[in-house]
Amino acid sequence: MAHPHPHADVQTTTRRMALALVITLGFVFIEAAAGLIANSLALLTDAAHNLTDVIALALSWYAVRLTLRPANSGRTFGYHRAGILIALFNSTTLVLIALSIFYEAYQRLLNPPEVQGGLMTVVAALAFIVNLGTALLVKPGSDHDLNQRSAFIHLAGDALSTLGALVAGVLIMLTGWMILDPLVSVFIGLLIVWNAWLIIRESVEILLEGTPRDIDVEVMVKDIQQVPGVRGVHDLHVWSITQNMRALSAHVLVDDEPLCVGAGIQRGINAMLQQRYNIAHATLQLECIGCEPDMLYCELNSINHGKRLMDDAS
């Protein structure tokens, strides 16, 4: 079984997150005060979203540090899935915030209040710079870590939403159309929901131990069978521990060979899985021809049912 454990520069990641957290928290107070003075829902909406960014960054920072804890008898895979739980929590809170934004925007669409477009524009421009800068701070590593990606999407979504508020402020100054303020808020809310849904979907798939989307199991089986010495594969399971950490277990049919030959077959399969599918944790059980079942995938329900029948008989 292959067990490489590559570690990213966690200290650098946590420093970046901590810096982004401090900057974002400081700007929350500035933007909220400006939103109250300008009577701008778009600015208040963005300040609320920035506050959730502070919480998201704090949780993501903690999750990154938590994954460094070693595996133990109670957590044999370690604490790697802490980041998945944090990502799911962060994205769920985004949906709840978006719902409150939609409600307030609806009220303002019915009766648009007066908005100070000039102040709204200045603060939105400053917010865009801050959000874009903090998003770039936490971006490294976000492509391969769902927890970091949830934090990055929080901040990147804020950058886009403040850009929308900036455009709305300019248009309000030029046209006097106060209705643009709640319309921008609706756009921000839709953007939040869409990005949150992407994170929720992937988090749930990982927690349900679904097969990674980029893996074609039928092709994988054929690749395993191409390894010299392999005669068949069954009882196959492929799942993700985290977004960038995958695992596999399978029963592999081989000829009745010495143990050293079987070890060589395992090494060949592990090398292929690592190279083609980025699977570093592969548990392979070698079996001789003639003991294989008909099913490629293990029927756990059938196994549990059979166990219950045996317990009843005893």
Order of alpha helices (4+ residues) and beta strands (2+ residues): alpha-alpha-alpha-alpha-alpha-alpha-alpha-beta-beta-alpha-beta-alpha
